[in-house]
């Protein structure tokens, strides 16, 4: 197994396909295919199965995923240790982020930061919100980006709202259903993702509190897979607004307001330890994160007056 093979495996698992994984990794699609094939040959197993929604993890792939994530974390720590002893090299900036934030928010932030600090190495580690908190508390990350995080040992700054919104295919979703009651929604085919995550818990609690059993047609591993399935008209899903803003603006997806339930509010938060001062590079990264969050919130607000938004 090679590092680039494991990185490619996790990218395909996250994005649900070779094409989007290639775009994220900035390599060709044949290179992605070759890496996955080589990894499967070295392990003697099939890691992905093709479905209507794209590529999904096989049982062997599901087993490999946490180990691949752990191996990449170890590799990142190894690189950090080596760079710390290189003359003229600064200590890499360690950032922990929830996976969806890494996919939909961080790339623009990193582009800005790289322009300002071209020689600075940034290590990004992904996980669920609790894992992000644990990495910051364990001094494995200087800054954490997650949702609705509070802890007495960290400073929390809420950057913007990022609610879960109910989305459907703009043309294949329920007819004339820009608004609906929760009882109606419970009967529609729904797509849930990341069982055990905060998003999954929040969505499940919405129905449980109303004494309803949702019609879960599919459960998938990632937000991106759920979104692509909605784009194909396979069902509806509660997805982070951050993840679907572009598709809503392009009118590929449309939102449905639930009339008899409170919106699923969440905040995009940045955290850092209270008792450990941030070095200048981390402070600069934090400033850029805040600027990007303000601009993204403004851009989202500028579209709210449009039809079906």
N, C-alpha and C positions, 0 to 999 in steps of 0.2 A: 504493500500500500504506500502511496505517495501523498504528500500534503495536498498537491493540487487536485488529485483525484477525490480526496475527502471534501475539499472545498466545493468542488463541482457537484458531488453527490448531495451535499446540503443545499446548494443553490437550486438544483432540480427539485428536491423535496419541498423547498419553500415555494418556488414559483409554479410547480406543477407541469413543467415542460422544458424541453431543451432550448427552444428559441429564446424564451424570457431569461433562462439561466445564462445563456450566452451573452445576452445584452447586459445583464447585471455584472458578469465577470469580465466583460469587454474582450471576449475571445470569439472565435467562429463557432457556429453550431456543430460542424464536423469535429472540432476539437473537443467540445463537450461530449459528443457521442463516443469519441475514441477513449476519453478518460473513463467514462462510465463502463464501457465495454472492458477496458483493462482492469478496472477495479472488480467487476463481476467475475472475470476470469481468474484473478488472483485469489478471490475468496471461494470460487466454485459455486456461486449462487446467483439467482436473479434478484435484483434490488428493486425493480419497478415493474408495474403492470400497467398496460394502457387501458384507459376507460374512456367513456364519452366526454368526461371533463378534462382529460389530459392524462398525465402520468401520475400514478399513486404508488405509495410504498408497498412493496410486498411484505410478507411477514419477516423475511430476512432483513429487508430494508428498515423496518420498524425496530428490529433488534439492534441494527448497526447504528442508527441515528444518535442515541445518547453517547455511545462510545466515540463516534466521529466528532461530536461536539467537544467531548472531554479531551480528545487528542489534539484538536485545534487550539483549545485553551492552553494546553501544555506547551504546544509549539510557540504560541504567542508569548508565554512567560519565558520560554527559553530565549527567544529573540530579544526580549527586553533585558534579560540578564546579560546577554552578550553585548548589546549596545551600550549598556551602562558602563562597560569597561573599555569602550572604544574612545580614543582621544578625539575631542571635538564633537562628540555625539551627545545630544541631550537625552534625558530619560524620556522614553515614549509616553505619550499621554494616554492613560487608560480610561476608556469609556465603556460603561455597561448600559445596554438599552434593550427594552422590550422588542421582540422580533418585528412586529408591525411598524414600530417607530424606526427601526433600522432600515426597513424597506421603503417606507413612504415619506419619511421626514429627514433622516440623517444625510442622505446623499447631497442635498442642496447645502446643508450646513457644512459638510466636509469640503465641498468645492470652495466655499467662501473662506473657510479656515486655511485651506491649502494655499490659496492666493496670498493670504496674509503671512503665513508661516510655511513657506515651501519646503524647508528642511526638517520640519517637525514630523516625527513618526507618530501615528495615531493607531492604537489597537482598540478594536471594537469587539465586545463580547456580548452575545445576545442571550436572552432567557425570558422566562415569565417575570412579572413584576416583583414577586417575592424573591426570585433569584437575583434580580437586579439589586434589590435592597441588601441581600446577603453579601453580594460582591462589594458593595460600598462599605458596609459595616466591617467586612473582613479585610479591608484595605487592598482588595484586588482591583478596585476601580476608584478613580478620583471623583468622577461625576457619574450619576446614574440618570437615565431617562426612562420613565415608566408612567403608569397611570394611577392617580389617586393614592399616592404613597404618603403615609405619615408615620413617623417614628421619633421618639424623644432624642435619639442620638444623631439625627440628621436634620439639616436645614432643608426645608421643602419650599420650592417656588413653583406656583402654578402658572404655566405659560399661556394656556388657552383651553377652551372647552373642546372636547372631542367626543361627542355623544355617540351612542350606538343608534343608527337609524335603520328602519325597515325599508329595504330596497327590493324592487322587482324589475324584470325586463320591461323596457318602455313600451313594447308592443305586445308581448306575450304574457304579461302579468294579468291579474284580475281586472276585468273591464270596469271602467268608471269607478275605480277604487283609489282615488287620491286620499281618501279618508276611510277609516274602517273601525269597527269595534273590535276589542281584543278577542271576543268569541268567534268572530269571523276569521281573524288571523290564525287562531288556533286550528282551524279546519283546513287552512291552505297548506300545501306542501312546503315545509321549511327546511332550511339547510343550516345545521349547527356545526361549529368548528371548535377545535382545540378543547376537548373535554377536560374539565378540571381547571381551565384558565379562568381569569376574572371575567372575561367576556361571556364565556359559557355559563358561569354561575349567575351572572347578572341577568342574562336572557332567560335561563331556566326559572329563576326566582320570580320573574315578571308573571309567568303563567301560574306558577305554584301559588303565589299570593292571591290570585283570582280564582283558585280552585279549578284550573283548566289543565288539560293534558294536551300539549302541542302535537301536531301531526308532523313529526320529524321524519322527513323522507330520506335525508342523507346526513351523515356525520363525517366530516373531513378533517384533515390535519391542520390546514392553514387557512388564513383569511383569503389569500390569493386564490386558492382552489375554490373556496366558497363563492368568491366574486365571479370567477369564470363560469361556474355552474349557473349562477343567476343570469349572467350574460347569454347563456344558451337556453334560457327559459325553463330550466329544470326545477325551479322553486324560488322561494323568497328567503332572504336572510337579514338578520340584524348585524350590520357591519359598521366599523368605525367610520365616522364621517371623513376622516383623513384619507381613508383607503379608497373611497368612492367619489371624491369630489370631482375628479376629472371626468369620469364616466357620466355623472349627473349633468355636468356642464355641457357635455357632448350629446346629452339626451339618449344615451344608450341604456341608462338605468333611470328609474324614477323612484322618488320616496313616497311612502304612505304614512300619513299621520294617524296615530291611534287615538281615538276620541275619548276613551274611558280609562286611560292609563297614563301615569306620569312618564315623561321622557326619560330614557336611560342615560342620565347625566354621568359623565366622567371628565376628568381633567388630565391634560398632558403636563406632567410634573418633572422638574429637574431637582435632583437631590445631591447633597455632598455632606461630609461629616461636619458636625458642629465644632469639634475640638481640634480639627486639623486644618490649618489655613491652606487655601488654594494657592498654588504657585502661579506666577504671571501667565503662563501658557494656558493653564486651566481657566483662569479668570477671563482671558481673551476668548476662549472657546465658549464659555458661558454667555458672554456678551453677544456673540454671533448667534447662538441658539435662541436667545431672547428676541433678537432682531428678526430672525427667520420666522419665529412663531407669530410675532406681531403682524408681519407681512402676509403670512398664510391666513391668519384670522381675518385680516382686512379683505383679502381676495375672496374668501368664502362669503363674507357679508355682502360684497358687491354683487353677488349672483342671487341673493335670496329673493329678490323681487321678480325673478323670472318664472314663467309658468312651470308648474309641477315640481318646484324646488321647495 
